[in-house]
């Protein structure tokens, strides 16, 4: 599950999965940087940038209900 606890302890999570030969796909690229096999998820930095543009529009007077619903533009996959 992608939450703060597992992200904080990602080194332990990935090492235990490897130790017990459990196939695992992780939600963020940071897991692969500490030894995880595969990461498949949206690019968090890109999501923050896109959120900032929505906040900018709202602060400039746009109604949130009139803003388009967007999907993720970029995905990252680390292996």
N, C-alpha and C positions, 0 to 999 in steps of 0.2 A: 504494500500500500504506500502510495506517495504521501508521506507526512514528514513533519519536522524530526520526529524521533528516528525514523529509519534513515533519513538524509544525514542526520548528525552522526549516526553509527553505521554509515555506509561501508566503511572498511571491514567492520565485524560482520555485517550482513553478507557482503560479497565473499569474504573468506570462509564463512560457514557454508555458504552454498557450494563453493568449490570443494571444500573439505569433504562434504557428504555427497558429492557428485550430483547436485540438484541443478537441472537446467533452469536458468533464470533470465528473464528479460526485465531490465530495470527502467523506471520511468524517466530518469534524467541522465544526461551525459556524465555527470560527476561520478556516477557509480562505475563507469568504465575506466575512469582515470585512476581508480584505486583497485582495479583488477576484475571488475565485472565483465561478463562475457559480451553482453549486448544491451544497448540502450535504444529505446524507441519511444519518442515522445515529441511534444512541441518544444520549440526553442524558447526557453523562459525569458531570455533577454529581449527577444523579438516581441514576446507577449507584453512585457513591460513598456516597450516603446510604443506599441499600438495602443495600450491603455492610456499612455500619456497624451496621445493625440485626441482620444475621446474626452479626456479631462479638459484639455485645451479648448475643444469645441464647446463643451458645456459651460466653462467659465466665460466664454465669449458670447454666451446667450442661447446656444442651441438647446432645444428641448431633448432630453434623453430619449423620450419615446419616439422621436423622429429620426434618431440616428440609425443607420443600417446595422443589422446584425452581421458580424463578420466571422469567418472561420480563420483558422491559423493559416498564415501565408507561407511560413517556413516550418519544416520539420527537421530535426536532426537525428541522425542515427549513427551511433558510435559502435564500433566493433573492434 
